[in-house]
């Protein structure tokens, strides 16, 4: 028996992208998740809040680093280049705070990280890394390179074809089952071939299922409902396999080093809501073309603008080339925006659930890059920047949407009744230390 196999102080994280706490409860009651029900009975299952915006591009880096975007520097799937209206697409190289595995490496520990969103292109670490969404080319998504050929022989795919999934739901399900199977195979390979102290694997397919097939998942009468339920049964079996491996390796029946979490919740989507268009109608956003091509066509008359999905920036003179709002007037403009959004309704329903001011949502040296305000919607109404939309309300082929306060965390550790995703890294590091 090797020294590695005798080490007991290990941590295993299984991420289930976009799985809501409330859905887990329903599926356990229905008998769909027997393995997770057994695991959850051994510790603390909590409804968890996540960062804003409530998207993978921000929440997963906050898990990875234990910090919000004010410290790790990624505020959305796109960010503004400072002093301009040009958008950039942040990636792993944009991350400004150390990850769990980088902190562990400084302590002489090794990690395996499989399918973690926000880690493309892959870079060296003590162990192995296979990048997750958004990863474009497999050969740039794998470290060390020796695993590329092995993954290709498995027909390993990082993600499903989301363009096809939007219009062909049976094909989406076929791809979801296939990617989950190869994810299992890759996890088994890396578990056995690497020496590690920290092992993490993320299932992205749950998020994809919810975006495209939430209606089928929650409607027993839908023709694809049983397929959706079968997918969750397979996810449950995979979680059970990971727990069994952990127990076999560590002899720790209490599962003290196992952590399960999601990066945001999910719910049914009724309408997408184009915030720039709504604020244009209220006289707070202005462009030189209608509809505008991109943010470069913003007008000097614009007091604010919105970046996807719900990040509101005051168009101040010290921050933006065409900005005319004096920095001292920014608080007043924010209140104008809130007053306008408080009037945003659909069928008599007020659509804003809460606001996060910059100082409330972000902390750290990069706060100056943050949006001034983030508006969080009620369930069913998905806020978007959507600069080129000509109507406030629309539907564009998705079935489910993210929400901010219905993610989940399971751990045997003592945690708050409603923990925050930035707390999880500390729990993992404390266990390993």
N, C-alpha and C positions, 0 to 999 in steps of 0.2 A: 504493500500500500504506500503510495507516494505521500510526501509531506503535504502536497496540495489537497489530496483527498481527505486528509485528517483534519484540515483546518475547518473549524465550525463557524467562525464568525464571518458569515457571508450575507450579502443582501441581494435579493432578487426583486426586480420591479417589472410588473406587467401593466402596460398602458393599453387601455381600450378607448380609442379615440372617439370622442363625442357621445359616450354612453351616459345617459342621465341616471341619477340616483332613483328617480321615480319609476323609470322603466325597469330597472333591476328589481325593484320591489314587486312590480306586477308580474314579471316573468318568473320570479321565484315562486310566487303564489300559484302560478299556472303549472309549475313543475318542469319548466323549460331549462332551469339552471340548477340542477341538483348539486354539482360540484361546487359552484360558487356559494350556494346556500350553506353547504357544510363548512366551507372556508370562512364565510362571513360570521358564522356562529361562534368562531374561535377568537374573534377580536371585535374591533370597533368599525362599523360601517357608518360613514358620515356623508351627509350632503355637503358639498364643498363649493365655495365661491372661487372664481378664477379672475384673471386679469381683464382689463378692458383695453381695446375691444376683445370680445369673447371669441377669439379665433385662434387656430392652431399656431399661426405665425408668431403670436405673442405669448400664448399660454404655455406652450411647450418650452420655449427658452426660459420662461419664469420657473417652471419645474426644474429644468436642467441646472439653473444657476442659483435658485433660491432668492431671486431678486425680481423686481418689476422692471419695466422698460426704462425707467429713469436711470437704472444702473446697467442693464444689459444692452440697451440701445436699439432694440427692434420694436417699433411701434405699430407695425402692420405688415401685410404682404407687400405693400409698397411704402416707401418713405420719400420725403422730399430731400433733395440735395440742398444743403444750407445755402440761404441767400438766393434761391431760385425757385422756379415752378417745375423743375425737372424731377421726374420720379425715378427712383432707383429701386431695385428688387433685392432686399437684404438676403444674405445667405449666412452660412456658418462663419465665414470670415468677418461678418459684420458684428458678431457677438463680442461685447466688450467686458463681460464678466466671466469668471472661470466656471466651468461646468463641474458637476459632481465628480466625473471621472478625472478631470484635470486636478482637482483638489486631492483626490485619492492617490493619483500618481506621485504627487509631492510627498506622500507618506509611504511610498514604496508599494502601493497596491495596484492591482491590474483589473481591467474592466472589459466586458463585452457589451457593445451597444448595437442593437439590431433594430433597424427600421425606425429610428428616432427622427421625427420630423425636425427640420431646422439644422441638420448636420451635413448638408451638401455644400460644396464638395468635401469628401472625407479627408481628414488629415490624420497625421500620426498620433497614436496614443499607445500607452502601455497595455496592449491587448488587441482587440479587434473592433472594427466599426463598419457597419453597413448602413449607409444613409437612408433616411426615409423621405417622404414628400417634403419639399419639392426637389426631387432628384431627377436629372435629365438623362444622364448616361451612366450605365452600370460601372463602367471601368473607372469613372471618377468618383464613384460612390462607395468604394470598398478599400479598406486598409486592414491588414496588409494585402498586397495584390495577389498573393497565392490563393486567396479564396475566390477570385473572380471566375476562374474556370469551373470550380466546383459549383458555384451558384448558377452558372450558365447551364451546366449539365442537369440541374434541377428544373430548368426553365423558370428560374426565379424572376419574378416581376416586382418592382417597387410599388406599383399602383395599378389600378384598373384604368381602362380607357374612359376617362370621365366624359368626353364628348359623345362617345357611343352610349354610355350609361344614361345620359339625359333623354335619349329617344328610344332606346332598346332595353327595356328592363329585364327581359329574360337573359339577354347576353350579359348584362351587368351582373346578374346573379351567378352565371357560369364563371365569370372572371373573379367574382368575390370568393367563391369556393376554391378556385385554383390558386389564387394568391395566398389564401389562408393556409392551404396545404403546403405550399413551398415555404411559407413563413415558419411553419412547424418544423419542416425538414431542416431549414437553416438554423433554427434555434437548437435542435438536437445536435447538429454537427458542431456548432460553436461551443455548446456546453461541454462536449466531450473533447474537443481538440485544443481548446484554450485553457490555460490556467488563469483563474480569475477570482477576484474577491467581490466584484459587483457585476451583476448580469441584468441587462434590461432588454425587453422586447416590447414593441408597440404593435398592436393590431390597428391598422388604419381602415380596414374594410367596414367596421361598424359605422364610422362617420359616413362613408359612401352609401351604405345601405340606407341610412337615415335621410340623407339628402335626396336620394332618388326614389326611395321606396318606403318612406315613413307611412304613407297611406296604406300600403299593403301589409306592413308589419303590424299595424294596430287594428286592422279591419279583418276579423275572422272570415268574412264572406268574400274577401278578395281572392282572385284565382292564384295569386302568387304568395298568399299569406303563409301557407305551410312551408314554402321554400325559404321565406324569410325566417320563420321560426327554426327551421332546420339549420340555417346559418348560425343562429344564436346557440343552438345545441352544440355545434362544432366549436364555437368560441368557448363555450363552457367547458367542453372536453379539453381544449388546449390549456385553459387556465388550470384545470385539474392536473394535467400532465406536468405543468411547471411546478405546481405545489408538490406533487409526488417526487419529482426529481430533487427538489430542495430538501425534502425530508430524508430521502435516501442518502443524499450527500452529507447532510449535517447531523442527522439523527435528532433533529429538532422538531418534534411533533407539534409544538406550539406555534410553529410558523412565525417566530419572532422576527425573522429577517425578510419576510415576504411583504411586499407593498403592492396594492392594486389601486389604479386611479384612472380617471378620464381628464381631459383637458378643457372640456366645456360640456354643458348639457345639450339637450335637443328637444324640440317640440314640433307640432304640426305647423306648417307655413300656410297662412291665408293670403297675405299680400306682401310683396316687396314695396318699400317706401323710399322714393328718391328724395333725399333731404335737400340736395342742392336745388332741385326744381321747386320744392315747397318754399324754401327760403328766398328763391327768386321771386315767387309770387308775393312774398311778404316784403320785398324791397331790400332785403339784407344781402343778397348775392346778386352779382351782375357780371355778365360776360359781353364781349364785343361781338359775339355771334350767337345765334340761337337755332339749333342747339350748338353748343361749343364743341370743338374737336377735342380739345384737351385743356389743361389748366393754364397753358400759356396764353389763352384767350380771355383770361380774367380781366375785368375792367377796374380802373382806378376807383370807380364808384362802389366797388364791392366791399362791404364791411367785414364779411366773413366768407369762408368757403368750407366745404366738407370733403374729406378724403375717406375712401372706403375703410370700414363700412359705416362708421358713425363718429368719426373724429372731426371736431369743429375747430377751425383755426381762425383767430381774429386777424384781419388783414392789416397788420400794423406796419408803420413806416420804418421801424428799426429792424424788421425781420424779412420783409418781402419787397422786391423791386418796385412794384406798383402800389404798394400799400400806402394809404393815406390816413389811417386811424392812428392818432397819437397814442403811444404806449400807455399814457396816463388814463386814456379813455377806454382801454380794453375792458375793465370791469363793467363799465356801463353798457358796452356793446354785448358782453356776455349775458347781461340781464335782459337786453332786448331780444336776444336769440331765445333765451329760455321762455320769455313771455310769448314769443311767436310759436315755439314748439308746444307750449302748453295748450295751444288752440288746435293742434294737430289731432284730428279725430277721424274715425271711420265707423259708420253706422252707430254714431253716438258714443263710441268708445274712445277715451283719451289714450293716446298711443305711447306716450313717454312714461316709463316706469320709474326711472330715477336719472339723475345727472351725476357725473363725476367731474369735479373741477380738477385742473392740472395738479394742484398741490395735494389733493386728496388721493389721486390715483397713482402718482409717480413720485419717486424719491431717489435721490442720487445725483451724480455729477452731470447727467445728460437730460435733466428735466427741461432745460431751455429748448430742447428739440421736440418736446411733447406737444400734443394738441392742447388747446386752452380748455376744451370742454368735450366730454364724451356723453352722448345721449343714449341711454339703454332703453330698448323698447319693451312693451309688454309681449308676452308670448303670442305668436301668430303673425306679427308684423315685423318684417326684417328690414331694418334701416340700412340704406346704402347711400354712398356718396353719389354715384351714378351721374356723372357730369353731363352725359349726352342724352339722358332720358327727357322726353317731352311731356310725360305725364307723371304725376306724383305717385300713383298706385299702379301696380302691374303684377303680372305673374309670368315667370320665364322658365317654367319647366321643372322647378325643384319642388319637392314634396315636404321637406323638413328644413328647419332653421336652428341655428345655435341659440342657446340662452346662457346667461352669465352665472346664475345662482343654483344650477341643478346638476353640476358635475358631482362625482363621487370620489371618496377616498376610503380605502380599507387598510387597516393596520392593527397590529396588536398593541401598539404604543398608546400612551395617553395623549389624546388630542382634544382640541376645542370641539364644542358641539357643532359649530360650523367653521371648520378650518379653511384656510386660504391656500391656494396651490403653491405660493411661495414658501410655505412652511415645510413642504415635503422633503426637499433636499436636506434640510437640517435633521429631520428624523432619520433619513438614510445614513447620513454621515455620523450621527450620534451612535447609531447601531454599530457601524463598522469601527468606530473609535473605541 
